[in-house]
Amino acid sequence: MLLGILGGMKAKFTLPGLMLVFMALLIGACKKNEITGGGYGGSATLHVAAQHMARDIDSCMIYIKYNATEAPKLTGYDDSAWAAVKDLGRPLATFSSLTTGNYFLFAKGYDPVYQQGASGSMTVTVDRERDYYINIPMSVY
């Protein structure tokens, strides 16, 4: 019945109407930077420094847990790196080939000025595949 009613009507397309349909198709086809969960296999890089009292700690191990916003309970960390190599004049641990997502970072080291152990942690969200420079604040223990 509907076809019978519409069958007698002549289709009329206007340039603004066609442009509106085209724009809607383009917007629908755009892919946003999706957070995939976090892990290995992308092109993001985290350059991580540990700091106590706003000073870089160069005797420090940085641990990373993929797809996490809190410290792992039983599974442990996915990777680790020593932050003793001077990169850009700073001791940085580097984690490369990461995807978008959430990462939990934990730093444990020694502050030679205070002559005490220091540790700290934080969550990082990678929303684009690029280089990130992160400072983890530490406190002595």
C-alpha positions in Angstrom: 0.0 0.0 0.0 2.8 2.4 0.9 4.5 1.6 -2.4 1.3 2.5 -4.2 1.2 5.9 -2.5 4.9 6.6 -3.1 4.9 5.1 -6.6 3.1 8.1 -8.0 5.4 10.6 -6.3 8.4 11.9 -8.2 11.7 11.7 -6.3 13.2 15.1 -5.8 16.8 15.5 -4.6 18.3 18.8 -3.8 22.0 19.6 -3.4 21.7 20.5 0.3 19.8 17.3 0.9 22.4 15.2 -0.8 25.2 17.0 1.1 23.5 16.3 4.4 23.2 12.6 3.6 26.9 12.5 2.5 28.0 14.3 5.6 26.1 11.9 7.8 27.7 8.9 6.1 31.2 10.5 6.5 30.7 11.2 10.2 29.4 7.6 10.8 32.4 6.1 9.0 35.0 8.1 11.0 36.9 5.9 13.5 37.7 7.5 16.8 40.8 6.7 18.9 39.4 3.7 20.7 40.9 2.6 24.1 41.6 -1.1 23.4 42.6 -2.1 26.9 46.3 -1.6 26.8 49.1 -4.0 25.9 51.8 -4.8 23.4 51.4 -4.4 19.7 50.8 -0.7 19.0 53.0 2.3 18.3 52.8 4.2 21.6 55.9 4.7 23.8 56.0 5.5 27.5 59.2 7.2 28.7 59.0 7.0 32.5 61.0 8.8 35.2 60.7 8.3 38.9 61.0 11.4 41.1 61.3 12.0 44.8 61.0 15.6 46.0 61.0 16.8 42.3 64.4 15.1 41.7 64.9 12.2 39.3 65.9 9.0 40.9 68.4 7.1 38.7 68.6 3.9 40.7 65.1 2.7 40.0 63.2 -0.2 38.5 59.9 0.6 36.8 57.2 -2.1 36.5 54.2 -1.9 34.1 50.9 -3.8 34.1 48.9 -3.8 30.9 45.2 -3.1 30.9 45.1 -2.1 34.6 44.2 0.9 36.7 45.4 -0.6 40.0 48.3 -2.7 41.3 48.1 -6.4 40.3 47.2 -8.7 43.2 48.3 -12.2 42.1 49.3 -12.0 38.4 52.4 -9.7 38.8 53.6 -7.2 36.3 53.8 -7.6 32.5 57.2 -5.9 32.0 59.9 -3.9 33.7 62.8 -1.6 32.8 65.7 -0.1 34.7 65.7 3.7 34.7 69.4 4.2 34.9 70.2 5.0 31.2 70.4 8.7 30.6 67.9 9.6 27.8 67.4 13.3 27.1 69.7 14.0 30.0 67.3 12.1 32.4 67.1 8.5 33.7 64.1 7.1 31.8 62.7 3.6 31.6 61.1 3.1 28.1 58.2 0.9 27.2 57.5 0.8 23.5 55.1 -0.8 21.0 52.1 -0.2 23.3 48.5 0.1 22.2 45.9 2.6 23.5 44.6 1.7 26.9 45.3 1.8 30.6 48.6 1.0 32.3 49.5 0.8 36.0 53.1 1.9 36.7 55.1 1.1 39.8 58.6 2.5 40.6 60.9 1.2 43.3 64.4 2.5 43.9 66.9 4.2 46.2 67.2 7.9 46.9 70.9 8.6 47.6 70.3 12.1 49.0 68.0 10.8 51.8 69.7 7.4 51.8 66.4 5.6 51.9 64.3 3.4 49.6 61.6 5.1 47.7 58.6 3.9 45.8 55.5 5.3 43.9 52.8 4.3 41.5 50.3 5.8 39.1 47.8 4.9 36.4 48.4 6.2 32.8 45.8 6.2 30.0 47.2 6.1 26.5 44.6 7.6 24.2 46.8 8.0 21.1 49.7 6.1 19.8 52.5 8.6 20.3 55.4 9.3 22.8 54.4 10.0 26.4 56.8 11.4 29.1 55.6 10.4 32.6 56.9 11.3 36.0 56.0 8.9 38.8 56.0 10.7 42.2 57.8 8.7 44.9 57.9 8.7 48.7 60.5 7.2 51.0 59.8 4.1 53.0 
